[in-house]
């Protein structure tokens, strides 16, 4: 016979994401930039540092169409130079 709650186990309490939920792109508004980014990731053996400009284009599209909250680029890990990572000396 099983019980709904086992003695001695802590109950799992889910917590929401830090930034909250965001709408999915059901209409495919940013699909072109997403595909471009995913192709870049695939062609560069999952090395996302090679795809910084594609990532920025995709995030910009999502922000422009209210599919995510508008954020400063520095908070998303981008410096003034598109290819530069925050804190990078390259």
Phi, psi and omega in degrees: 000130180254152178247161181292330182228125179274134180294140177092347178266142176280143179281136178284125177243108182293147176240144181288159177298154181303317183268003182080183180275162178224149182289145175282157181272069183298328182273356178071028182300318183253019184297321182299313180288329177293316179297319178300316179294313181297321176296320178298314178301315180297314183289343181248028176052045177064021177272094186291342179293338177281351187240029183299316182293323178293320178296318180294319177299317181295314179295322178298317178299314180297319180291319181297328183256020178056036175265356172201160180293143177290131181228154172293142181300326180296328178287340179263006176092014180251138172266189177301316176283124186305320185278356184270135176268143178307127179084005182270147178256008183284000000 
